Amino acid sequence: MTIARPRAEIFPFFADAANLADITPPWLAFRILTPQPLTIGVGTLIDYALRLHGIPIRWRTAITAWEPPERFVDEQVAGPYRLWQHEHRFEERDGVTLALDVVRYRPRGGPLAAPLVGHDLRRIFAFRQAAIARLMRPAAAAVV
């Protein structure tokens, strides 16, 4: 997605794990279990709890790449997927930031689970994109 703000303003928002709750759909009942505030860098572990289709899930990710303000990667250490790698990339062009999510995942349950998991992920990322657009909307100019 494109965000009409420079990368220097965008990256800190995504790098702050406390903001995850604001961009995660409420139907997931998402909570960060790791005490806040977190200092993010390679090796940082973050524990979460959520509910998916009514099923409680615990999830632990590790930050495996940290290159501010261009990118970072979180990978599942323990959780619902056989594989989860989520790269966040930020490219700036003329004061506008292109925020890219590159997700590699392999669901548990094999090919039978893939359509349901894919559907859930599309819904989650659509919510996330709308929330980010709302939260990152440029401030209105003051009328004098």
N, C-alpha and C positions, 0 to 999 in steps of 0.2 A: 504494500500500500504506500501511497505517497502522503507525506505529512508536511504541511506548509510551515515548517520551522527548520532551523539549521540543526545539523547532526549534534552539535555541542549541547543543544537543549534536549534533544530526543534521547540520546544514549543514557544519560543519568536516570531518566524515568524507567527505562527497561532494565537497567542494572540494579534497581532497587526492588528486591524481592517483595517488599511490603506492598508494592503496587499490583502484584499479581491478583490479589483478591478483587481489585477494581475492574480487571479486564477478564475475569473468569465468570462464566454464567452462574447465576445464583442457584440453578437447579443442581449444580454439582456440590453445593455445601462445602466449598473449598476452604481449608484452613492451613496456614503454615504452622508447623509444630516447633520448628527450630526457633530458639529465643532470638528476638529482634533487639537492636538492629544487627544486621549481618554485614560483615565485610566480605565483599565478593572478590574472588580471584581464583586462579587455578587451584583445584583441590577443595574448594568450599563445598560442604555437604549441606543439603537442604531437605528437610523432612516435611511431608504434607499429609493431610488427610482429606478425603473427599468421598462423595457417594455418587455412584454411577448406576443408574437403573435401580436405585435403592440398595445397592451393595456397597458396604463400607470398604474403602481402599486406602491402604497406606502406600506412600510412594517416597522414595529417596532418590535425589539426583545429585550429581557431582558436576561442578564447573570444570570442564576439561580443556577449554581454550578461553583466554581472556585477553582481548586486544582492543582496549578502548581507543577511540570511539568507533572502531570499524566493525567489530564482531565479538561474539562470545558463543560458547556451546555448552549446553547442559545435556548430560546423558544419564539415563536411568541406571542406578546402582541396584535398586530393589523396587519391585512394583508390578503393575499389571501387564507389562509388555515383555516379550522375549528380547526385543531390541527397541530402544528409544534414543535417538540422537536428534537434538533440536538446535540448529544453528540459527542465530539471530545476526543478520547482516544489515549494516546501515551505510548507504551511499548518498553523499550529498551532491546536488547539482543546483547551482544558482540559488542557494538558500533553502531549497526544498530537499527533504530527506526521503529516500526510498528505503522503507523498512521491509526486509525480506525474511520470511521464515522458511527454512529448509528443514523438513522433518523426514527422517528415515525411521521407520518403525516396522516391527513384525509383531502382530498380535499373538497372544496365546490362543489356542484353539484352532490354529491353522487356517486353511482356506474357508472353512465354514464361518469363522468369526470375522473374516476380513470385510465383508460388506457392511455389517453392523458397526464395526469399529470405524471404518471409513466414513460412514454416515455421521456417527457421533463426532468425529474429528472435524468434519466440514461444518457442523452446527457450532461447535466450540470456537473454531477459528473465525467464523462469520460473526459471532457475538463479540469476540475479541476485537476484530477489525472495527466494528461499529462503536465499541466502547472507546477504543483508542482515538478514533476520529472525533468523538464527542469530547474526550478529555484533552486532546491536543489541538482543538479548534483555536485558531488565532484569536486573541482578545479583541473585542470590538473597540474601535477608536472612540475616544472620549469626545463628547460634544460640548463645546465651550460656548 
